[in-house]
Amino acid sequence: MNIGTLLLTILLEFAVYLFAVKRPILQSVGFVIIVNLITQPLVQMLFYEFYYSTYYETIGFFPFFFFIELLVIIAEMFLLWFLLKTDNKTALKISLLANIFSAGAGLLIYEVL
């Protein structure tokens, strides 16, 4: 697992959680860490497992990337729904905002480097 990616994702998504979750800072930190410790290893495994596969080469980077992000948004929505004990719509909004922010930053970094 790429620890740098995990830490950057936690840092970026924490900014969203801080405003969207509306809980004490330590709780928000805990939630973002728990959620990303569950989803990041799975994302990285899926991404790197298929990164050089024939399937990946057939569909290209961006469709594959968006498919993985969609899976993450759905998984994190359910995790947030469970952790925050909130409705699905609120959990989806938080997951969507956090992942658009971190995925967008990740794509920007990917393109620059």
N, C-alpha and C positions, 0 to 999 in steps of 0.2 A: 504494500500500500504506500502511496506517495504521501508522506506526512506533510510536505509543503502544501500540497493541494488541499488536504484536509484542514490545515490551520488557516489557510487563506479563505476557504469557504466558510469556516466558523466565524472568522473575523467579519467578513462581508455580510453574512446572513445575520449576525448578531445586531448589526445596525438596523436591519429591518425588524427583527424580533423586539428590539428595545422600544420601538414606536408602535408596533402592531400588536404585540402580546399584552401590553399594559399590565405587566406584573413587576415586582421588584427586580432590580438588576441581576441579582444572583440567581433568581429563578429563571430569568430570560437566558442567562449564560448556561445554566443547567439544561434548559430545554434545547437550545441550539446545539450543545455538545452531544446530548443523548441522540437527537434526531440524526445528526451528521455522523456519529459513530456507527449508527445502524445503516444508513443509506450509502455513505461514501465508499466503504469497502466493496459493497455490492456493485455500485456504479463503476468503480475502477476495474473490478474483475470483469464485468460485462464489456466495458469499453476495450480493455486491453486483450481480452480473450478473442474478441471479434475484430479488433483493429486491423490485423493483417490477414483476415480471412477472405475467402472468395466472396462471401456474402457482403462484407463491408465494401470491397472493391466494386461490387456490382451496383450498390445503391449510392455510394459516395459518402463523404464526411458529414455534410450538413443534414441530410435526412436521418442518418444514423444518430447524430448528436441530438437532434430534436426528439427522436423516438426515446432515447435514453432519458432525456430531461423530462419528457412526459411521464415516464415510469416513476422518476424521482418525485415529481410533483404529486402524483397520486399516492405514492407510498408515504411521503411526508405529510400529506393531508390527513391520512388515517392516523399516523403517529401523533400529530398535533391535536386531532380530535380526541384521542385517548388521553394525552397528557394534560391538555388544557380543559378538558371536559366542556367543550364548546360545541356549537353546531357545525355541521359539515361545511356550510357556506363560509363561515369565518375561518375555519381551518384551511379551506381551499385558497382563500384570499391571501393568508399569511404565507402558505407554501408557494403560491404562484409569485408573489412579490419577492420573496427571499430567493427563489430560484432564478427568476428573470434577472435579478441584480447580480447574483454570483455567477450564473452562466454567461451573462453578458460581459462581465469583467473577465471571466476565463477565456472567452472568445477573443476579446481585445488583447489580452496578454499573449494568447496563442498566435494571433496574427502579427503582433509586434516582434515576438521572439522567433 
